[in-house]
């Protein structure tokens, strides 16, 4: 199947119609001033001449990270002549659609924040991304990048992205709550369940999770699946296992029991509230990435290692410890008028002098193994994961074809709200998997 045929698959046609409406609503909601800023940023009217350096027009969806981008850019310009000019579209859904549209124009942005894995491949297969193999290999040669991440940014024979951040999903917890209830950090699944029971008995919801915006569903699904059976989860993500395997049935039974026992917040909770809920003792634990989530807690005045701490979610069946990683990336649009200069500048993105202020801003997160994560919790867990050779598993959001991931997370979100028919949910998930993997395989031949 051609890429064009994949795009006209009925499920994707419906999705694209929804995308068009979402983008239209976004542009209307942005107002004329906001729209003018977006369009002006893409005209290149005030952009530098190709190859001479200047400000890299960087589209992203994380407004609060602007100062970090700029501090990294202040170091990048010293080495390459290129600084970073962040331009933010804060709505994640609108952001994806605007970026996809701009890649087809004559003047797309110079640099784009994007997902790794299948999300990056989904852009690369359109021909809209520049090949960054030379920047990747130069970074590996300098010791700035672990080449094991290459597969997360590879499509066919080329590398089309570089890591912007890398985080590990862990369980944050309120230290005062644990101390008051006499709780220790659990190292086994039974001990973890005991913690949940103790928190619940004290009137504190044990775990903050939500189905709102669907991607948090992928986060907890990834963590719980990895804790239940990491090898099965990896195979599932690669279409070498089924949603109707006995492992899937066991996982869903466990999840159903945890929801039924009241271990989770309501399915319509808002993830933006979880940092405050942890501080205010409404929840005892929060599954989220170590590093940039620390920043959210610190903004509330909580002190790392004193008011909050974190641990790796224990394994359900006694498997060797595994952990979920999230790797977001940077991609360069092929049609950018400054593609040559920006591609060359990306060879210095992972330079430690560029990465240290960026990593410091997020309390960690640099994918450069030589850059120290300065937050004490992030640093401890980073060291522990590498020292103990903990198995690192990609988050589901990036680990399978995007249309499949969206369908799966929507169904699982419904299960979180009404966990009455796990077998029926699994049947639906497997039907989606068989359909979407078939279309994806044909489209990417």
N, C-alpha and C positions, 0 to 999 in steps of 0.2 A: 504494500500500500504506500502511496506517495504521501509526503507531508500534507499536501493539499487535501487528499482524501481523508487523512486523519482528522484534519480540521473540520471536515464536513460530516464526520460521524455524528449521528443524531444527538447523542448525549452532549457532544461538544458544541453542536450548533445551538442547542438550548443554552448551554453555558455561555457561549459567545454573545447571544442575545442579551443574557443577563448582564454580562460584562459591559456591553455597550450602554445599557441603561444605567449601570452603576457609574460608569465614567461620566455620562451625561449629567447625572445627579451630582457627582463630585464637582464638575466644572461649574454647574449652576451654583452649588453651595459655596464654592470658593469665592464667588463674586468676581466682578470685572477686574478689581485690583489684583486678586490672587491669580486669576487667569493670565493677566498681563505679565506678572512676574514669571510664571512658568514658561510662557511663550517667548518672552524676551530672553530668558535664559537659554533658549534653544536656537536663537537666530545667529549667534556667533558674532553679533555686531560689535561687541566690546571684547571679543576673545583675542588671545595672542595669535601671532602668526605661527603656522605649523613649524615645529622643530625649534622654536626660539624660547620656549619656556613661557611661564605665566601662571595663570590660575586654572587649575583643573576643575571643570564644572562637574561636581559630584552629586548625583541624584541619590537620595536615601530616604528611608521612612522612619528615622529615629531622631526626632528633633532635639531631644535632650542630650544627644551625643555630639551636638555641634561643636562645643568647646574642645572635645577630644579630637575630632577630625582636624580642627584648626591647629591644635598644638602639634599633632603629627605632621601636618602640612608645613608648619614653621621649620621643622627639621628637614623635611623632604626637599624644600626649596633650596636649602643650603647645599644639597648634594646633587640636585638635578636641574635647578632653575624653575621647577614646577611646585607651586603651592596648591592647597586644596580649598576650593570654594564650595562648601556644602549647601545644597538646595533641597529642602525637605518637603515631601508630601506625606503628612503624618498618618493618613488613613491607609492601612495596609492593603485593603482590597483595591481602592482607587489607585494606589501606587503601582501595583502590578500591572494594571490595565494601561495606565499612562505610559509606563516604560515600554510595554510591548508595542504600543502605538508609535512612540517616538523612534523606536529602532527602525521603523519603516520609512522614516523621513530622511531628508538630505542633511539635517543638522541635529542629530541626537546628542545627548550629553556626552561628555568625555569619559565619564566613569560612572558605574552604577553599582549600588549595593544589591546583592542578589543571593539567593540560596545556592547551596552546593548540590552535589549528587544529581538526581533526576531533574531537579528544578533548573540547575544550570544547563543540563543536557537539553532540556525543553527549549531553551533559548538558542543554544549552539546549533541545534539541528536546523534552524531556520536560516542559517548563514549570516546572522546578524551580529556575531561576536568576533572580535579579533583574536588571533592565536597568540597566547602568552607563554608558549613553550620556552622561549629564550629567557624570559624573566623568571620562570619557574626553575629552570636548570641552573641559572646563575645564582639564585637564592639557595638551592640545594648545595651547590659547590662551595658556597661561603659558610655552610653550616647553619644557615638561618631558617631552614625549613626541612621538616621530616618528609622524605619522599614517599612515605607510606600514605600520605594524604593525597597523592597524585590522582588516584582513581576517583576521588570526590570532585575533581575538576576536569576530568578527561572525557572527551567525546570523540569516538573513533580514534584517530592517531594524533589528535592535538590536545593541548591543555588550554582551556579557555577562561580560567579564573585563578585568582590567588586568594588565600584565606584572609578575611577581614578580622574575624574573631574565632576563637575556639573556647567553648565552655563545657563543663561536665555537669550533668544533672544529679543533684544531691538532695538530701532532706535537711532543710534549715529547721532549726528549732529554737524556742524561747528558753534561754538558759535559766532564768528565774523560775519558770514553771517547772522545768525538770528538777531543779534543786529543791523546790518546795514540796514536790511530790515524791522525792527520793528516787528519781529515775536516772538510769545510766544510759549512755549511748548504746543502742542495741547492735549486737554483732551477729545475731541469728534471727531467722524469721519469727520463731516463737517469742523471742525477746521483743521483737518489734510489735507483735500483736499484743503482748503484755503492756507495752507502752500505750498503744491505742486504747486498750481497755481502761487503763489507769486514768488517762486524759478524759475519756468519756465519763467515767465515774465522777470526775471532778467538775463536770459541766463544761468541759472544753472540747470542741470538735477536734478530733485528732489531726485530720489532713485537709488542707485547702485545695480543692480541685473544682473545675468548672467545665461546662460544655460551651460556654459563650465564646464566639469567634472561632470555634472548632480547633484551631491549632493547639490550644491547651489540652484538648483531648488527645492529640498526637503525643504530647509530652508525657502525660501519665500513662497512656497505653504503651509507649516505648519503655518507660521505667518499669512498669509492672511486668510486661512481657519479658524484659531482660532479666529481671529478678526471678521470674518463673522458670524460663529456659532460654538462655541467650543463643544457643546454637539453633534452636527451632526458630527463634525470632529472626535471626539473620537469614535463614533459608526462606522464611516467609517473605521477607522484604525483597528477595531475589527471585521469587516465583519458583522456589524449589520445595516449598511446603504449602499446605492448604489450611484455610480457615476452618476446615472440618476435621483436622487432625485431632487426636486425643489431647495433644498439648493445648490446642485452642479451647477445647471443651473444659479442661481443667483450669485454664486461665480465667475463662468467663465465669465459671462456678465460684472461683476465689473472689473475683471482682464483685459478683453479685452478693456474696456473703458479706464482704466488707461494706458495701453500700447498705445492705439490710441491717447491719449492726450499728449503723450511724457513725462510721468512721470518717465519712466525707462530708464536706459542706454541700449545700443544695446545688443542684446542677446549674441553676441560673445565677450563681454567685459571679462576681466580677473579679477577674484576676488582678486588676489594678488595685483592688482593696486588700489583697492578701498580705502585703508587707505591714499595713496598718493593723490588720487583724492579728498578725503574729505578735506585734508590739503590744496590742491591747488584750492579749490572752483570750481572743475569740477562737483562735486555732492554735494547736500546739506545734504543728509541723507544716512546712511549705515545700513541696517538691518543685525545684526551680534550678536554673544554672548557677553554679558557683562562679563568682567574679562579678558580672554586671548586676546580678540581683543583690549582691552585697551593697552596691551603690544605693539601691532603693531603700534599704534598711538604714544605711548611714545617713541618708537625707532626713530620716525621721529622728535622728539623734541617737540611734542605737549604736553601741560600740562592738566592733568585731571581736569575738572571743570572750566578751564579757556579758553583753545583753543577748547576743545570738551566736549560734555556732552551727555546724553542719556535719553530716555523716553520709557515707555511702549506703544506699538502701540495701539491706541484707538479702541474700539469695534464699528463695523459698525452699528449694530442694537440696541445698547443700552443695551446689555447683561452685567452682572457683569464682571469686568475686568478678563481676563485670560492671561496667558503668556506661551510661548513654552519653554521647557527645553531640554537640551542635556546632557545626562549622558553617558560618556565613561567609560569603565571598565578595570579591570585587571583580567585575567584568568590564571590558572596554568595548563599546559599540564599534563595529567595523566601519560604519559610515561617519564616525566622528571626524571632523576636519583636522583634528590634531592627533589622529590615531597613532602615527609613528612616534611622535614625541611622548605621548602619554604611555604607550606600550614600553618604551625605553625607560621612562621614569619608574614604572612599576617594578623594574629590576632592583630598585632601591627601597621599595615599600617595606620589606621585611628586615631592612638594616636595623640593628639594635638601637641605634640613636633615634631612628624614626619611631620604632615600636615602643620604646620605653615610656615616653609621655602618653602615648595612646593606651598602653596597658595600665599605666598608673591611673589614668582617668577612670577606667572601668574596674579598678581594683583587681586587675588581672585580665586574662583573655587573649593575650598575644599567642599566635601559633608558632612563633619563633622559640625553639626550645632553650635558647640561651638567654632569653629575656625573663627576668625574675618577676613573678607575680607578687606585688608588694603587700596586698592584704594578707594578714596572717592566716586566715582560714583558707583562702584560695591557694596560698603558697603551700600550706601543709597538705592539702588534698592533691594538688598538682604533683608534689614530691612523692606522696604515697602512691598515686596511680602509676607513676613512672617507675618508682623503685620496686614496687611489688608486681610489676608487669601485669596490671589489671587489664582484663580484656575490655577493649573500647568498642562500643557498638554505635552505629550511626542512628540518629533519631529518625523515627518513621516518616516525619514530614518531608525529609529529603531523600529517603531511601527507596522509594517506589515511584512509579509514574504519577505526576501530579493529579490527573483526573481520578485515578484510583484512590489516592490518599484523601482527596476531598470527599469522595463517596463513603469511604470507610469511616472517616472521622465523623461525618454526619450521622451515620448509623450508630456508631459508638456513643455519640453525644445523646442520641435518643435513648439508648440503653442506660446511660447514666441517669436520665430523668425518669425512666420507667423500666427497671431491670427485671422484667417478668418473663421474658422469653429469650434466654441466651441462645438456645438452639436455632430459633428462627433468625436471630441476628446473624449468627454464623453462616447460615445458608445464604442469606442476602449478601454477606461480605464475600463469600466464595464466588457467587454469581458475578459480582462486580469484578473480582480479581480475574476470572477467566475471560471476561469480555475486554477489560481494559488492557490486560497484558497482551492479548491477541492484537489489538489495535496498535499498541505501542511497538511491539516487535515488528509488525509490518511497516509501520511508519519510519522506523529508524534503520531499516536494512540498507 
